[in-house]
Amino acid sequence: MDETVWVGIDVGRHEHHAAAVDEAGTVLWSRRLPNDQPAIEALVDRVADMKLVVWAIDMTAPESALLRGVLAARRQHIRYVPGRVVHSMTGAFAGEGKTDARDAVVIAQTVRLRGDLATITVPDDVAIELDLLTGHRNELVAERTRGINRLRGLLTRIFPALERCFDYSTLTGLAFLTRFATPAAIAVASDEEIYDHLRGHGVRRPTIPKMITKARVAVAAQTVTLPGEATTALLLQQAAASLMALTRQIAELDKDHRGVPPPPSRTDSRIRARHRHPKRRRSSRDHRWRPHFVRLGRQTRRLRRSCSSTARLRKPSWHLAQTPALPPRATEGVLHGRA
């Protein structure tokens, strides 16, 4: 066959459904294929004798990564048909009910009729790695936020005074809870034991005495033992240790992100612009307007010495403000701020 065909693929996690239509909109074939490389390559070989094949998919999620990779390696044209477009175009074609086979036909018919659909390209390794690291970090941060909220809820259940003492979004407050989570545990521990425990977790020395003082005040404010205190304290210690590990993992990811060069700042751009335009840099140091500034400064100082009140300076200062301080040619090639 020597004609153009449009192949629509309804993407799935374990298997896809593909359908092909010709220039007249007639369905040539429709079949289901597993989500593995040999099946996708066999599908590409099936339409290899066509003059032009346009592929269309309805999803760019990870489920379609292998499909997009194989098609890109075989130099195939891939178009993207969003799911909302598929849903709106379903009523324009014959058939009832929603099935994978019908969705594949609708995708193929849509890409045949519309030429404004976006083309899918495979991103480079740097973009993929950055996207993976960013997405993974966002998930870790969300998990850490949920963990901190659970930890605060548990601590409020048995020791609300201690919950108000520290910031548990930092390693300092979490390190304290890995051992001291109840009034009794703090009361029986000496200052040296608390100090050694916090230093073992990397807490800075100047911070420890303040933490000990706050903890002692919280213990003095609560003398009653609440039900379930022992079990809650055990859960708090486990949660604090998990959150500390999660915080360190996020910090390691941030170090990986620091390896990517940041975008140039406005200051760097101005420095590079000055190096690219040496004449403009020299023009900014032009001394042609210096006599005007000197004369203006002398007039201002003379007025200040002769006037005992600032009210007498208003009129002459207003006239000086209306007079251009620079000659017309002195501002050529000078930035507005410097002028």
C-alpha positions in Angstrom: 0.0 0.0 0.0 1.2 3.5 -0.8 -1.1 5.9 1.2 -1.2 7.9 4.3 -2.6 6.3 7.5 -3.3 7.6 10.9 -2.8 5.3 13.9 -4.4 6.1 17.2 -3.3 4.4 20.3 -5.3 4.3 23.6 -2.5 4.0 26.1 -2.8 1.6 29.1 -0.5 0.4 31.9 -0.1 -3.2 30.8 -1.4 -3.1 27.3 -2.5 -0.6 24.6 -5.1 -0.7 21.9 -4.2 0.6 18.4 -6.4 1.4 15.5 -5.6 2.7 12.0 -7.7 4.7 9.6 -7.1 5.8 6.0 -7.6 9.1 4.2 -11.3 8.5 3.8 -11.8 7.7 7.5 -12.3 3.9 7.1 -11.0 1.8 9.9 -8.3 -0.5 8.4 -7.5 -2.6 11.5 -7.9 -2.5 15.2 -5.8 -4.6 17.6 -4.6 -4.9 21.2 -0.9 -5.1 21.9 1.0 -5.6 25.2 3.2 -2.8 26.6 6.6 -4.4 25.6 9.2 -3.6 22.9 8.7 -6.6 20.6 5.0 -6.0 20.3 5.4 -2.3 19.6 8.1 -2.9 17.0 5.9 -5.5 15.3 3.2 -2.9 15.0 5.6 -0.4 13.5 6.8 -3.1 11.0 3.1 -3.7 10.0 2.7 -0.2 8.7 6.2 0.3 7.4 5.2 0.0 3.7 2.8 3.0 4.0 3.9 6.3 2.4 3.3 8.2 5.6 2.2 7.1 9.0 1.1 9.6 11.7 0.9 8.2 15.2 -1.3 9.7 17.9 -1.5 8.9 21.6 -3.8 10.2 24.4 -1.3 10.2 27.2 2.2 11.3 28.0 2.3 9.7 31.4 5.0 7.1 32.3 2.7 4.3 30.9 3.6 5.6 27.4 7.3 6.0 27.9 8.3 2.7 26.2 5.8 3.3 23.4 7.2 6.8 22.8 10.8 5.7 23.0 10.3 2.9 20.4 8.5 5.2 18.0 11.1 7.9 18.4 13.9 5.4 17.7 12.1 4.3 14.5 11.8 8.0 13.5 8.0 8.0 13.6 5.8 11.2 13.8 3.9 11.3 17.1 1.0 13.6 17.8 -0.7 14.2 21.2 -4.5 14.1 21.5 -5.5 15.2 25.1 -8.1 13.1 26.9 -10.5 16.0 27.0 -10.4 16.3 23.2 -11.0 12.5 22.9 -14.0 12.9 25.2 -15.4 15.8 23.2 -14.9 14.1 19.8 -16.4 10.8 20.9 -19.9 11.9 20.0 -18.9 12.8 16.5 -18.3 9.2 15.4 -20.5 6.2 15.3 -20.6 3.7 18.2 -21.9 3.5 21.7 -20.3 3.0 25.0 -16.7 3.7 26.0 -14.1 1.0 25.2 -10.4 1.0 24.4 -11.1 0.0 20.8 -13.5 2.9 20.3 -11.1 5.4 22.0 -8.3 4.3 19.7 -10.5 4.9 16.6 -11.5 8.3 17.9 -7.9 9.2 18.5 -7.0 8.2 14.9 -10.0 10.1 13.4 -9.1 13.2 15.5 -5.5 13.3 14.3 -6.7 12.8 10.8 -9.1 15.8 10.9 -7.1 18.2 13.0 -3.7 19.4 11.9 -3.0 21.7 14.9 -2.2 18.9 17.4 1.1 19.2 19.2 4.0 17.0 18.2 5.6 14.8 20.9 9.4 14.8 21.1 11.5 12.7 23.4 13.3 15.0 25.9 17.0 14.7 26.6 18.6 13.0 29.5 19.2 16.2 31.5 15.6 17.3 31.3 14.4 13.8 32.3 16.8 13.6 35.3 15.8 17.0 36.5 12.1 16.2 36.2 12.6 13.0 38.1 14.6 14.6 40.8 12.1 17.5 41.2 9.1 15.2 41.3 10.8 12.9 43.8 11.7 15.8 46.0 8.1 17.2 45.9 6.8 13.8 47.0 9.3 13.6 49.9 8.5 17.2 51.0 4.7 16.3 51.0 5.4 13.1 52.9 7.5 15.1 55.4 4.8 17.7 55.9 2.2 14.9 56.6 4.6 13.3 59.0 5.2 16.5 60.9 1.4 17.1 61.3 0.9 13.5 62.6 3.8 14.0 65.0 2.3 17.2 66.3 -1.0 15.6 66.8 0.5 12.7 68.8 2.5 15.0 70.9 -0.5 17.3 71.6 -2.3 14.2 72.8 0.1 13.5 75.7 2.3 16.6 76.1 0.9 19.8 74.6 3.3 22.1 76.5 6.3 20.4 74.8 4.6 20.6 71.4 4.6 24.4 71.7 8.3 24.5 72.7 10.2 23.5 69.5 10.0 23.7 65.8 9.6 20.1 64.6 10.2 21.0 61.0 14.0 21.2 61.9 16.4 18.5 63.0 16.8 20.1 66.3 13.3 19.6 67.6 13.1 16.1 66.0 16.4 15.1 67.7 14.9 15.9 71.1 11.8 13.7 70.5 13.8 10.7 69.6 14.4 10.1 73.3 12.4 12.6 75.4 8.7 12.7 74.5 7.0 12.5 78.0 7.2 14.6 81.1 8.6 11.6 83.1 11.4 11.0 80.6 12.5 14.6 80.8 12.2 14.8 84.5 14.4 11.8 85.3 17.1 12.8 82.8 19.9 15.1 83.8 21.0 18.1 81.9 24.2 16.3 80.9 22.2 13.4 79.5 20.1 15.7 77.4 23.1 17.6 76.3 25.0 14.4 75.2 21.9 13.1 73.4 21.4 16.3 71.4 25.1 16.7 70.6 25.1 13.1 69.3 22.5 14.2 66.8 24.4 17.2 65.6 22.6 20.0 67.5 24.7 23.1 67.9 26.1 23.8 71.4 24.6 27.3 71.9 21.1 25.9 71.2 21.1 23.1 73.7 20.9 25.2 77.0 17.9 27.0 75.6 16.2 23.8 74.7 16.8 22.3 78.1 15.3 25.3 79.8 12.2 25.2 77.7 11.8 21.5 78.3 12.1 22.0 82.1 9.5 24.7 82.0 7.1 22.4 80.0 7.6 19.6 82.5 6.8 21.9 85.4 3.6 22.9 83.7 2.3 19.3 83.5 2.3 16.8 86.3 -0.6 14.5 85.2 0.0 11.3 83.2 -2.4 10.9 80.3 -3.8 7.5 79.1 -1.8 5.8 76.4 1.3 7.9 77.1 3.8 5.0 76.7 2.5 3.8 73.4 2.2 7.4 72.1 5.8 8.1 73.2 7.0 5.1 71.3 5.2 6.2 68.1 6.6 9.7 68.6 10.2 8.4 68.8 9.8 6.3 65.6 8.1 9.2 63.8 10.9 11.6 64.8 13.6 9.2 63.6 11.8 8.7 60.3 11.4 12.4 59.8 15.1 13.0 60.5 16.0 10.5 57.9 13.6 12.1 55.4 14.9 15.5 56.1 18.5 14.4 55.4 17.3 12.7 52.2 15.8 16.0 51.0 19.0 17.8 51.9 21.0 15.3 49.7 18.6 15.9 46.8 19.1 19.7 47.3 22.9 19.1 47.0 22.3 17.3 43.7 20.2 20.2 42.4 23.0 22.6 43.3 25.2 20.9 40.6 22.9 22.4 38.0 24.1 25.9 37.0 21.5 28.5 38.1 20.0 30.9 35.5 22.0 34.1 35.0 21.0 36.9 37.3 20.4 40.5 36.1 23.7 41.6 37.6 25.6 38.9 35.7 23.8 40.0 32.5 24.8 43.6 33.1 28.4 42.6 33.7 28.5 40.6 30.5 26.8 43.4 28.6 29.5 45.8 29.7 32.2 43.5 28.5 30.5 43.1 25.2 30.1 46.9 24.8 33.4 48.5 25.9 32.5 51.8 24.2 29.3 52.0 26.2 31.2 51.4 29.4 33.7 54.2 28.5 30.8 56.6 27.6 29.4 56.1 31.1 32.6 57.6 32.5 32.4 60.6 30.2 33.3 63.7 32.2 31.6 66.3 30.0 28.8 66.9 32.5 31.1 67.2 35.5 31.3 71.0 35.3 27.5 71.2 35.4 27.3 69.0 38.5 30.1 71.0 40.1 28.3 74.3 39.4 25.0 72.9 40.7 26.7 71.7 43.9 28.3 75.1 44.5 25.0 76.9 44.0 23.3 74.5 46.5 26.0 74.9 49.1 25.9 78.6 48.7 22.1 78.7 49.2 22.4 76.5 52.3 25.0 78.8 53.9 22.9 81.9 53.2 19.6 80.5 54.3 18.7 79.7 57.8 15.5 77.9 56.9 14.7 75.3 54.3 11.6 77.3 53.3 13.8 79.9 51.6 15.4 77.0 49.5 12.1 75.9 48.0 12.0 78.5 45.1 15.6 78.3 44.0 15.6 74.5 44.3 12.5 74.4 42.2 14.2 76.5 39.5 17.2 74.2 39.6 15.1 71.1 39.3 13.4 72.6 36.1 16.8 73.3 34.6 18.5 70.3 32.8 21.6 69.4 34.6 23.3 67.8 31.6 24.0 69.1 28.1 22.1 67.2 25.4 25.1 65.4 24.1 26.3 64.3 27.6 23.5 61.7 27.9 24.4 59.8 24.7 25.0 56.1 25.4 24.3 56.6 29.2 21.8 54.4 31.1 18.8 56.2 32.4 19.7 55.6 36.1 23.2 57.1 35.7 21.9 60.0 33.6 
